[in-house]
Amino acid sequence: MKNIIRTLIMIALIVFFLWLFVKSLDIEKAKYYMFHTKLRFLFFIFVVYPFIYFFRSLRWKQIIGGKGESMKLIDVFSANVLGFAINYTIPARVGELARAVILGKKTGVSSSFIFSTVIIERILDLGAMVFFAGFFYVFRGFAFKDLNPTKGSMEFLSKGSVIAFVSFISLMLLIFLIYLFKKRVFVFWENMCNKLLPSKFRGGAIHAGERFIEGLIALFENKRKILIIINSLVIWFLISTGYWIALIDFGLKVNFIAIIPYIVALLIGASIPTPGMVGGFEALSQMALTGFYLMDKNIAAAATILMHFSLIVVTLFLALPFLIREGAWVLNIKGYKKYEEKVK
């Protein structure tokens, strides 16, 4: 019953956001713009995105720290691209769990620990975008000097930048407090498991929780903190550059700083747990392009479809040889719990 409800909610989300995307759209015009524009960004995406996944994998290995020293970078890269490919084809962000289980099975490191480093990765992604959003906030007048967005749009961007900064700092402060008082946190977790869980589940839950907490605070104990942060900024600079080139190809003449709000909008759309980000990516991309940059709705639709399609294709293309290498078990989503127990 739960699965049916989840499926219905997923379908409803996709239908709603796709309706927002296509309503009042001239399909013929959008199709024309899709096939009659420069496509330099496709070259950029297919050439540079493998390097983005490489930097992501290198950063992930660095975050894992001492337990990652013996890991081969190719194994980390494999788990990374397979996880992203699963995210693009299966709902509910299952690829994040898949990354942890695939790498855990390959290396013998606790999947609970690895999964917590995946969360750290996402927090670092948020941190990089908060950094860029703060940069945009300072130079917002220069960034939008030739665009003349509505006053409401500028107020939204300004407030959004502040909220994102406060949220990120609060989250990092919480994790830092867990790091400072980790022994007490371990004791608290053990006591909660003993009180709330049946005896046959306690040992596994305590073990998984402790490994998860260890991974969550790993960044503060990591000697490569600065390198990890720089790596995060490089990753998002490359991602932002790809979208910047794409929008220039579709006639949007803006400086690099002005593209930052669009990337933030895409992150919001991508956070909606639909398969392949379908619906959320399209709706938020189009809203940002028409609202912030006053782009024609049909051109915005053409740009969005091509960018989303190329992102999925390059990821699946990279993942295919690793799917063959690892075997079809990585697509067995229901089997992840079984593999988690094996890794333990």
PyMOL commands that set and color helices and strands:
alter all, ss='L'
color gray80, all
select helices_A, chain A and resi 2-22+27-35+40-68+73-87+94-107+111-138+140-143+151-180+182-196+199-216+218-221+225-249+256-270+275-277+280-292+297-326+328-331+333-343
alter helices_A, ss='H'
color red, helices_A
deselect
rebuild
show_as cartoon
